[in-house]
Amino acid sequence: MGVNNGGKHMNHLNRGARSQFRGSWQQRLLTLYGPWAVVTGASSGIGQALALKLAESGLNLVLVARNRGRLEQMATDLTARYGIEVHVVDLDLGLETSVERLADATRNLDVGLLVAAAGFGTSGAFLDADLEQELEMLNVNCRALLGLSWYFGRRLAKRGGGGLVLMSSIVGFQGTPFAAHYAATKAYVQALAEGLAVELAPLGVDVLAAAPGPTHSGFASRAGMKMGAGLQPQAISEPILAALGRRSTVLPGLLSKLLTYSLMPLPRWARVRIMGGVMDGMTKHRRNTSLSLPEVE
Ligand SMILES: NC(=O)c1ccc[n+]([C@@H]2O[C@H](COP(=O)([O-])OP(=O)(O)OC[C@H]3O[C@@H](n4cnc5c(N)ncnc54)[C@H](OP(=O)(O)O)[C@@H]3O)[C@@H](O)[C@H]2O)c1
């Protein structure tokens, strides 16, 4: 892990001028959740789009992911464009020590917001899965997110308020054949966020489960899925951040609402079957060979 101050010299003039063009929802973000936000998964896709919106709103950022080069490039751009301070922390959230290391890297910053967007998916027949990869996904999507929610939740409560945005998914609202374990990790995030939203509200900490539908990012290729219709990360970043402090779950964009609300009246077993059909189509290209199970000792 390394820490880099991508822009030590805050350009206050620039900052003042920019603030005139800030929308009222962005001013609200800065007031309620500034001055510093930690964004995991900031090097790509949804996390990157959320980091851009936060920068536009005037929050200083701690950008977290493994790809240090991309984070440094972002730090340089965001510092120049918005006159904010940006720190870069390259960190593998699959490692057990990751939460402690992020805690060390942010100890002296007045963090008001955690956006936990880092995550990845797997797909295909469960019995064909590489168990090591599934365990890594469990570590990144659940274990690290749990540790970060606990650590920053305590910090935010102690300072009298702030926000946690936890990245769930529409697949987390029911079992999803052919992405069974990925969907289970997102059900974990969704349930954790819903519970914490109520528990932490009296402490001034707003918790939001963000449950996007299909979104074009690096996600599909890493998960081995073929995605058809999908939204751009920039289209869902604003509805996610605008929902913080106003509700406990957001389905950002029309597509995620459509896909979720159309299934809601159905019994859970039927939703599982339908989602299985959808995921079957998205992963078919990987299942043209018959299942060949390795020997189990
Ligand atoms: N795209 C979708 O359709 C969709 C829908 C619903 C929910 N989501 C959720 O949205 C979140 C963001 O995904 P995305 O769509 O933006 O995908 P993405 O473009 O692949 O971005 C994933 C981010 O997570 C980071 N990451 C992955 N493994 C990591 C690790 N071991 N340690 C630290 N950072 C790691 C990646 O950075 P590095 O590779 O640099 O480490 C990257 O910044 C995920 O939690 C995903 O489950 C996505």
PDBQT file of the ligand as one rigid body, heavy atoms in Angstrom, charges set to zero:
ROOT
HETATM    1  N1  LIG A 301     -21.743  -3.051 -13.067  1.00  0.00    +0.000 N 
HETATM    2  C1  LIG A 301     -22.871  -3.575 -12.647  1.00  0.00    +0.000 C 
HETATM    3  O1  LIG A 301     -23.733  -4.034 -13.441  1.00  0.00    +0.000 OA
HETATM    4  C2  LIG A 301     -23.193  -3.588 -11.169  1.00  0.00    +0.000 A 
HETATM    5  C3  LIG A 301     -24.520  -3.716 -10.774  1.00  0.00    +0.000 A 
HETATM    6  C4  LIG A 301     -24.801  -3.733  -9.420  1.00  0.00    +0.000 A 
HETATM    7  C5  LIG A 301     -23.806  -3.595  -8.489  1.00  0.00    +0.000 A 
HETATM    8  N2  LIG A 301     -22.517  -3.467  -8.903  1.00  0.00    +0.000 N 
HETATM    9  C6  LIG A 301     -21.488  -3.324  -7.855  1.00  0.00    +0.000 C 
HETATM   10  O2  LIG A 301     -20.868  -2.059  -8.010  1.00  0.00    +0.000 OA
HETATM   11  C7  LIG A 301     -19.554  -2.103  -7.473  1.00  0.00    +0.000 C 
HETATM   12  C8  LIG A 301     -18.581  -1.472  -8.466  1.00  0.00    +0.000 C 
HETATM   13  O3  LIG A 301     -18.511  -2.291  -9.623  1.00  0.00    +0.000 OA
HETATM   14  P1  LIG A 301     -18.334  -1.663 -11.077  1.00  0.00    +0.000 P 
HETATM   15  O4  LIG A 301     -19.512  -2.037 -11.866  1.00  0.00    +0.000 OA
HETATM   16  O5  LIG A 301     -17.957  -0.245 -10.989  1.00  0.00    +0.000 OA
HETATM   17  O6  LIG A 301     -17.125  -2.587 -11.595  1.00  0.00    +0.000 OA
HETATM   18  P2  LIG A 301     -15.622  -2.187 -11.992  1.00  0.00    +0.000 P 
HETATM   19  O7  LIG A 301     -15.649  -1.164 -13.073  1.00  0.00    +0.000 OA
HETATM   20  O8  LIG A 301     -14.967  -3.503 -12.282  1.00  0.00    +0.000 OA
HETATM   21  O9  LIG A 301     -15.013  -1.559 -10.673  1.00  0.00    +0.000 OA
HETATM   22  C9  LIG A 301     -14.704  -2.334  -9.561  1.00  0.00    +0.000 C 
HETATM   23  C10 LIG A 301     -13.847  -1.538  -8.618  1.00  0.00    +0.000 C 
HETATM   24  O10 LIG A 301     -13.544  -2.342  -7.464  1.00  0.00    +0.000 OA
HETATM   25  C11 LIG A 301     -12.126  -2.335  -7.278  1.00  0.00    +0.000 C 
HETATM   26  N3  LIG A 301     -11.675  -3.615  -6.729  1.00  0.00    +0.000 N 
HETATM   27  C12 LIG A 301     -11.917  -4.847  -7.199  1.00  0.00    +0.000 A 
HETATM   28  N4  LIG A 301     -11.254  -5.774  -6.483  1.00  0.00    +0.000 NA
HETATM   29  C13 LIG A 301     -10.560  -5.082  -5.524  1.00  0.00    +0.000 A 
HETATM   30  C14 LIG A 301      -9.670  -5.466  -4.480  1.00  0.00    +0.000 A 
HETATM   31  N5  LIG A 301      -9.327  -6.751  -4.263  1.00  0.00    +0.000 N 
HETATM   32  N6  LIG A 301      -9.141  -4.506  -3.693  1.00  0.00    +0.000 NA
HETATM   33  C15 LIG A 301      -9.440  -3.207  -3.903  1.00  0.00    +0.000 A 
HETATM   34  N7  LIG A 301     -10.280  -2.782  -4.880  1.00  0.00    +0.000 NA
HETATM   35  C16 LIG A 301     -10.821  -3.715  -5.681  1.00  0.00    +0.000 A 
HETATM   36  C17 LIG A 301     -11.540  -2.125  -8.674  1.00  0.00    +0.000 C 
HETATM   37  O11 LIG A 301     -10.256  -1.535  -8.588  1.00  0.00    +0.000 OA
HETATM   38  P3  LIG A 301      -8.853  -2.283  -8.918  1.00  0.00    +0.000 P 
HETATM   39  O12 LIG A 301      -9.114  -3.291  -9.986  1.00  0.00    +0.000 OA
HETATM   40  O13 LIG A 301      -7.958  -1.151  -9.307  1.00  0.00    +0.000 OA
HETATM   41  O14 LIG A 301      -8.469  -2.893  -7.612  1.00  0.00    +0.000 OA
HETATM   42  C18 LIG A 301     -12.524  -1.114  -9.248  1.00  0.00    +0.000 C 
HETATM   43  O15 LIG A 301     -12.180   0.173  -8.850  1.00  0.00    +0.000 OA
HETATM   44  C19 LIG A 301     -19.253  -3.572  -7.145  1.00  0.00    +0.000 C 
HETATM   45  O16 LIG A 301     -19.426  -3.751  -5.759  1.00  0.00    +0.000 OA
HETATM   46  C20 LIG A 301     -20.329  -4.315  -7.921  1.00  0.00    +0.000 C 
HETATM   47  O17 LIG A 301     -20.653  -5.529  -7.290  1.00  0.00    +0.000 OA
HETATM   48  C21 LIG A 301     -22.179  -3.447 -10.217  1.00  0.00    +0.000 A 
ENDROOT
TORSDOF 0
